[in-house]
Amino acid sequence: MKKAVSIFLVLAMAVGCFAGCGSKEAKKDADKFYIGGIGPTTGDAAIYGTAVMNGAQIAVDEINEAGGINGKKIEFNFQDDQSDAEKSVNAYNTLKDWGMQVLMGTVTTTPCVAVADKTAQDNMFEVTPSASSTDVIAGENVFQVCFTDPNQGTKSAQYIGENKLAKKVAVIYNSSDVYSSGIEAKFIEEAKNQGLEVVAEEAFTADSKTDFSTQLKKAQDGGAELVFLPIYYTEASIILTQADQMGYQPKFFGCDGLDGLLAVKNFDTKLAEGVMLLTPFAADATDDLTKKFVKEYKDKYDEVPNQFAADAYDAIYAIKAAMEEAKVTPDMSVTDMGDALKSAMTKVTIDGLTGDKMSWSDSGEVNKDPKAVVIENGEYVGM
């Protein structure tokens, strides 16, 4: 009797499995494009991932309301990875099971490198809004909306030099992070061309990112008039706080990783006054597209969008442009769609929130000009 019951249970489980597999396919609408997204909506980098998710959703809603892509609507699914590589790969697999055909992500660099290995194996078309290392575009299937790390380092040094913001500069960077160290290397290289004297080049690691007194003291003793911070906003908030405590008041200049500084919990935002950063988006811009996006974002999420939200908005529209150029259809396989979109992406040009006439090379890099913003009265203002 026990044997009979066991056989019955095995059969029931098998039938349930087949039914479940069948229902998963049945839920997928053959008349829709399935676009997935990955990024941190919880954890230390949640400001980035949440902004990307929200900005992408606004673009998806707009496109669907206007009739979709090639007459087909978009189904969008965003998964949290907590800016962790292993969790990001798990999120990718979840989205694959869901039926994802194109990936908009991931948000941060290290997880994106891990996931890019998977999308390359699957030949899945991928557009990252904000993972800036050149490592993420090692394969032919990944394209960036953001600037590469080397580009940010070079452009930052040029901006500081050309606008005569300082003669003596110091750099504090995270040597254990590919984003930070990638920017730092190119900044140092270009600083020489700009006649900038680097009086302190100070590193920290993921294991030592709560006390920056040593790095700041070296910058101060070297007479640095400006401290370059190619790092993320959490560590930057600590540096600004500790610099204030020791009476050191240089100019501070960063890149897109500083976007989110004003939202750090328990941080005195008055200490961010005058902080400058290179970013492709300024929420106070007066062009019609920016004003419309900022209004929609504020109405929907009750806050001012940052650069990451704008990058994601542009990423969805870049995917749309490539799909229309390639004339893809929802019934295509992931790999066939990937082949078509890789070719199409190098042919399209879009006017977005983060740049006019944005275009892409076959290396995956975007072509556009940066903007500089400064924090004034608790807001990001175009310089």
C-alpha positions as CSV (number, residue, x, y, z in Angstrom):
1,M,0.0,0.0,0.0
2,K,2.8,2.4,0.9
3,K,4.5,1.6,-2.4
4,A,1.2,2.4,-4.3
5,V,0.9,5.7,-2.4
6,S,4.5,6.6,-3.2
7,I,4.0,5.9,-6.9
8,F,0.8,8.0,-6.8
9,L,2.6,10.9,-5.2
10,V,5.5,10.8,-7.7
11,L,3.0,10.8,-10.6
12,A,1.1,13.6,-9.0
13,M,4.2,15.7,-8.6
14,A,5.2,15.0,-12.2
15,V,1.8,16.0,-13.5
16,G,2.0,19.1,-11.3
17,C,5.4,20.0,-12.7
18,F,4.2,19.6,-16.3
19,A,1.2,21.7,-15.5
20,G,3.4,24.4,-13.9
21,C,5.7,24.5,-16.8
22,G,2.9,24.7,-19.2
23,S,1.2,27.5,-17.2
24,K,4.4,29.5,-17.2
25,E,4.5,29.5,-21.0
26,A,0.8,30.1,-21.1
27,K,1.2,33.3,-19.1
28,K,3.6,34.8,-21.6
29,D,1.8,37.0,-24.1
30,A,3.1,36.2,-27.6
31,D,2.1,39.8,-28.6
32,K,4.4,41.5,-26.2
33,F,8.1,42.3,-25.8
34,Y,9.5,41.1,-22.5
35,I,12.2,43.5,-21.2
36,G,13.9,42.8,-17.8
37,G,15.8,45.0,-15.5
38,I,18.3,44.3,-12.7
39,G,19.6,46.6,-10.0
40,P,19.7,47.3,-6.2
41,T,16.4,48.4,-4.8
42,T,17.6,47.5,-1.3
43,G,21.0,47.8,0.4
44,D,23.7,50.5,0.2
45,A,23.2,51.3,-3.5
46,A,19.4,51.3,-3.4
47,I,19.2,55.0,-4.5
48,Y,20.7,54.0,-7.8
49,G,18.6,50.9,-8.5
50,T,15.3,52.4,-7.4
51,A,15.9,55.5,-9.6
52,V,16.7,53.2,-12.6
53,M,13.6,51.1,-12.0
54,N,11.4,54.2,-11.7
55,G,12.9,56.0,-14.7
56,A,12.6,52.9,-16.9
57,Q,9.0,52.4,-15.9
58,I,8.1,56.0,-17.0
59,A,9.6,55.3,-20.4
60,V,7.8,51.9,-20.7
61,D,4.4,53.5,-19.8
62,E,4.9,56.3,-22.3
63,I,5.9,53.8,-25.1
64,N,2.9,51.5,-24.3
65,E,0.5,54.5,-24.3
66,A,1.8,55.6,-27.7
67,G,1.2,52.1,-29.2
68,G,4.3,50.2,-28.2
69,I,7.3,49.0,-30.3
70,N,6.4,48.0,-33.8
71,G,2.8,47.8,-32.6
72,K,3.6,45.5,-29.7
73,K,3.4,46.5,-26.0
74,I,6.2,46.1,-23.5
75,E,6.0,43.9,-20.4
76,F,8.6,45.1,-17.9
77,N,10.0,43.2,-14.8
78,F,12.7,44.7,-12.5
79,Q,14.6,42.5,-10.0
80,D,16.6,43.5,-7.0
81,D,20.2,42.4,-6.8
82,Q,21.4,44.5,-3.8
83,S,24.4,45.4,-5.9
84,D,25.8,41.9,-5.4
85,A,27.2,39.8,-8.3
86,E,25.8,36.5,-7.2
87,K,22.3,37.9,-6.5
88,S,22.5,39.6,-9.8
89,V,23.1,36.3,-11.7
90,N,20.2,34.8,-9.7
91,A,18.0,37.7,-10.8
92,Y,19.0,37.2,-14.4
93,N,18.0,33.5,-14.2
94,T,14.7,34.5,-12.6
95,L,14.0,36.9,-15.5
96,K,15.0,34.2,-18.1
97,D,12.4,31.9,-16.5
98,W,9.9,34.7,-16.8
99,G,10.6,35.0,-20.5
100,M,12.9,38.0,-20.8
101,Q,14.1,38.8,-24.4
102,V,16.2,41.9,-23.7
103,L,17.9,43.1,-20.5
104,M,18.0,46.7,-19.4
105,G,20.7,46.4,-16.7
106,T,22.5,45.9,-14.5
107,V,22.8,49.1,-12.6
108,T,26.2,48.8,-10.9
109,T,29.5,47.6,-12.4
110,T,30.6,44.4,-10.6
111,P,27.2,42.7,-10.9
112,C,27.0,43.9,-14.5
113,V,30.3,42.2,-15.3
114,A,29.0,38.9,-13.9
115,V,25.7,39.1,-15.7
116,A,27.3,40.2,-19.0
117,D,29.1,36.9,-19.0
118,K,25.7,35.2,-18.9
119,T,24.1,37.4,-21.6
120,A,27.0,36.8,-23.8
121,Q,26.5,33.0,-23.5
122,D,22.8,33.5,-24.3
123,N,23.5,36.2,-27.0
124,M,20.9,38.3,-25.2
125,F,20.9,42.0,-26.1
126,E,21.8,44.1,-23.1
127,V,21.8,47.8,-22.4
128,T,23.2,49.0,-19.1
129,P,22.1,52.4,-18.0
130,S,24.8,53.0,-15.5
131,A,27.5,50.3,-15.2
132,S,30.5,52.3,-16.5
133,S,33.5,50.0,-16.5
134,T,34.8,48.9,-19.9
135,D,34.7,45.4,-18.6
136,V,30.9,45.3,-19.0
137,I,31.2,45.8,-22.7
138,A,33.8,43.1,-23.3
139,G,31.2,41.2,-25.4
140,E,29.5,42.3,-28.6
141,N,26.0,42.2,-27.1
142,V,26.3,44.9,-24.3
143,F,25.9,48.6,-24.8
144,Q,26.2,51.5,-22.3
145,V,24.1,54.6,-21.9
146,C,26.5,56.0,-19.3
147,F,30.0,57.2,-19.9
148,T,32.8,54.6,-19.4
149,D,35.0,55.0,-16.4
150,P,38.1,56.1,-18.4
151,N,35.9,58.7,-20.1
152,Q,34.7,60.1,-16.8
153,G,38.3,60.3,-15.5
154,T,39.5,62.1,-18.6
155,K,36.6,64.5,-18.8
156,S,36.8,65.4,-15.1
157,A,40.5,66.3,-15.3
158,Q,39.8,68.4,-18.5
159,Y,36.9,70.2,-16.8
160,I,38.9,71.0,-13.7
161,G,41.9,72.2,-15.8
162,E,40.0,74.1,-18.5
163,N,37.9,75.9,-15.9
164,K,40.9,76.6,-13.7
165,L,39.2,75.2,-10.6
166,A,42.5,74.3,-8.9
167,K,46.2,73.8,-9.5
168,K,46.9,71.4,-6.7
169,V,44.5,68.4,-6.4
170,A,44.2,65.2,-4.4
171,V,42.4,62.0,-5.2
172,I,40.7,59.7,-2.8
173,Y,39.5,56.5,-4.5
174,N,38.5,52.9,-3.8
175,S,41.2,50.6,-5.1
176,S,39.0,47.5,-4.6
177,D,36.3,48.8,-6.9
178,V,36.7,48.7,-10.7
179,Y,34.5,51.8,-11.1
180,S,36.5,53.9,-8.8
181,S,40.0,52.7,-9.8
182,G,39.1,52.9,-13.5
183,I,38.2,56.6,-13.3
184,E,41.2,57.4,-11.0
185,A,43.7,56.0,-13.4
186,K,42.6,58.1,-16.4
187,F,42.2,61.2,-14.2
188,I,45.8,61.0,-13.1
189,E,46.9,60.5,-16.7
190,E,44.9,63.5,-18.0
191,A,45.8,65.7,-15.0
192,K,49.4,65.9,-16.2
193,N,48.1,67.2,-19.6
194,Q,46.0,69.8,-17.8
195,G,48.9,71.1,-15.7
196,L,47.4,69.9,-12.5
197,E,49.7,68.8,-9.7
198,V,48.4,65.7,-7.9
199,V,49.7,66.2,-4.3
200,A,48.0,63.1,-2.8
201,E,46.8,59.9,-4.4
202,E,45.1,58.1,-1.6
203,A,43.4,54.7,-1.8
204,F,41.0,52.9,0.5
205,T,39.3,49.5,0.1
206,A,35.8,48.0,0.8
207,D,37.2,46.8,4.2
208,S,38.3,50.3,5.2
209,K,35.7,52.8,4.2
210,T,34.6,54.4,7.4
211,D,37.7,56.4,8.5
212,F,39.3,58.7,5.9
213,S,41.2,60.9,8.3
214,T,44.6,59.7,7.0
215,Q,43.7,60.4,3.4
216,L,42.3,63.8,4.1
217,K,45.3,64.8,6.3
218,K,47.7,64.0,3.4
219,A,45.5,66.0,1.0
220,Q,45.5,68.9,3.5
221,D,49.3,68.7,4.1
222,G,49.9,68.7,0.4
223,G,48.0,71.9,0.0
224,A,45.3,70.4,-2.2
225,E,42.7,73.0,-3.2
226,L,40.4,70.4,-4.7
227,V,39.8,66.8,-3.8
228,F,38.6,64.5,-6.6
229,L,36.3,61.7,-5.4
230,P,35.6,59.1,-8.1
231,I,33.6,57.1,-5.5
232,Y,30.0,56.4,-4.4
233,Y,27.9,58.8,-2.4
234,T,27.9,56.9,0.9
235,E,31.7,57.1,1.3
236,A,31.6,60.6,0.0
237,S,29.2,61.7,2.7
238,I,31.7,60.3,5.3
239,I,34.6,62.1,3.7
240,L,32.7,65.4,3.7
241,T,31.7,65.0,7.3
242,Q,35.3,64.2,8.4
243,A,36.8,67.0,6.4
244,D,34.5,69.4,8.1
245,Q,35.4,68.0,11.5
246,M,39.1,68.6,10.9
247,G,38.5,72.1,9.5
248,Y,39.6,71.2,6.0
249,Q,37.5,73.0,3.3
250,P,38.8,72.3,-0.2
251,K,36.6,72.1,-3.3
252,F,35.2,68.6,-3.9
253,F,34.6,67.2,-7.4
254,G,33.2,63.8,-8.3
255,C,31.5,61.8,-11.0
256,D,28.1,60.1,-11.4
257,G,28.7,58.0,-8.3
258,L,28.1,61.1,-6.2
259,D,24.5,61.5,-7.5
260,G,22.5,60.5,-4.5
261,L,24.6,62.4,-2.0
262,L,21.8,64.6,-0.9
263,A,19.6,61.6,0.0
264,V,22.1,59.8,2.4
265,K,20.4,59.1,5.7
266,N,21.5,61.2,8.7
267,F,24.0,63.2,6.5
268,D,24.1,67.0,7.0
269,T,23.4,68.1,3.4
270,K,24.8,71.6,4.2
271,L,28.3,69.9,4.0
272,A,27.6,69.1,0.4
273,E,27.2,72.8,-0.6
274,G,29.5,73.6,-3.5
275,V,30.3,69.9,-4.3
276,M,30.7,69.5,-8.1
277,L,30.2,66.5,-10.3
278,L,30.2,65.5,-13.9
279,T,26.9,64.0,-14.9
280,P,25.0,63.8,-18.2
281,F,21.7,65.0,-16.6
282,A,20.6,68.1,-14.7
283,A,17.1,68.1,-13.4
284,D,16.9,71.9,-13.5
285,A,17.5,72.0,-17.3
286,T,14.9,74.0,-19.2
287,D,14.4,71.8,-22.3
288,D,11.0,70.4,-22.9
289,L,11.9,66.7,-22.5
290,T,13.7,67.3,-19.1
291,K,10.8,69.4,-17.8
292,K,8.3,66.8,-18.8
293,F,10.3,63.9,-17.3
294,V,11.0,65.7,-14.0
295,K,7.3,66.6,-13.6
296,E,6.2,63.0,-14.3
297,Y,8.8,61.6,-12.0
298,K,7.9,64.0,-9.2
299,D,4.2,63.4,-9.6
300,K,4.6,59.6,-9.6
301,Y,7.4,59.2,-7.0
302,D,7.3,62.4,-5.0
303,E,11.0,63.3,-5.6
304,V,13.4,64.9,-8.1
305,P,14.9,62.3,-10.5
306,N,18.6,61.8,-10.5
307,Q,21.0,61.0,-13.3
308,F,20.4,57.2,-12.9
309,A,16.6,57.7,-13.5
310,A,17.4,59.7,-16.7
311,D,19.9,57.1,-17.9
312,A,17.3,54.3,-17.5
313,Y,14.7,56.4,-19.3
314,D,17.1,56.8,-22.2
315,A,18.1,53.1,-22.1
316,I,14.5,52.0,-22.7
317,Y,14.2,54.4,-25.6
318,A,17.5,53.2,-27.0
319,I,16.2,49.7,-26.9
320,K,13.0,50.9,-28.6
321,A,15.0,52.6,-31.4
322,A,17.1,49.5,-32.0
323,M,14.0,47.2,-32.1
324,E,12.3,49.5,-34.6
325,E,15.5,49.7,-36.7
326,A,15.8,45.9,-36.7
327,K,12.1,45.3,-37.2
328,V,12.2,42.6,-34.5
329,T,9.0,40.7,-33.5
330,P,8.1,39.0,-30.2
331,D,8.2,35.5,-31.7
332,M,11.9,35.7,-32.4
333,S,14.3,33.7,-30.3
334,V,16.5,35.5,-27.9
335,T,19.7,34.8,-29.9
336,D,18.1,35.9,-33.2
337,M,16.8,39.0,-31.6
338,G,20.2,39.6,-30.1
339,D,22.0,39.4,-33.5
340,A,19.5,41.8,-35.0
341,L,19.7,44.3,-32.2
342,K,23.5,44.3,-32.0
343,S,23.7,45.5,-35.6
344,A,20.8,47.9,-35.3
345,M,22.2,49.7,-32.2
346,T,25.2,51.1,-34.1
347,K,22.8,52.6,-36.6
348,V,20.4,54.5,-34.4
349,T,20.6,58.0,-32.9
350,I,18.3,59.3,-30.2
351,D,17.8,62.7,-28.5
352,G,17.5,61.8,-24.8
353,L,17.6,63.3,-21.3
354,T,21.3,62.6,-21.0
355,G,22.4,63.7,-24.4
356,D,21.4,64.9,-27.9
357,K,22.2,62.8,-30.9
358,M,23.3,59.9,-28.7
359,S,24.9,57.2,-30.8
360,W,26.8,53.9,-30.2
361,S,30.0,52.4,-31.5
362,D,30.3,48.7,-32.1
363,S,32.4,48.6,-28.9
364,G,29.3,49.4,-26.9
365,E,30.3,52.8,-25.9
366,V,28.0,55.8,-26.1
367,N,28.9,59.1,-27.8
368,K,27.6,62.2,-26.0
369,D,28.9,65.2,-24.1
370,P,29.0,65.5,-20.3
371,K,27.5,68.3,-18.2
372,A,28.7,69.6,-14.8
373,V,26.4,70.3,-11.9
374,V,27.1,71.9,-8.5
375,I,25.1,71.5,-5.3
376,E,23.5,74.8,-4.3
377,N,20.9,75.2,-1.6
378,G,20.3,71.5,-1.4
379,E,19.8,71.0,-5.1
380,Y,21.8,70.0,-8.2
381,V,22.2,73.0,-10.4
382,G,23.8,73.1,-13.8
383,M,27.2,74.8,-14.0
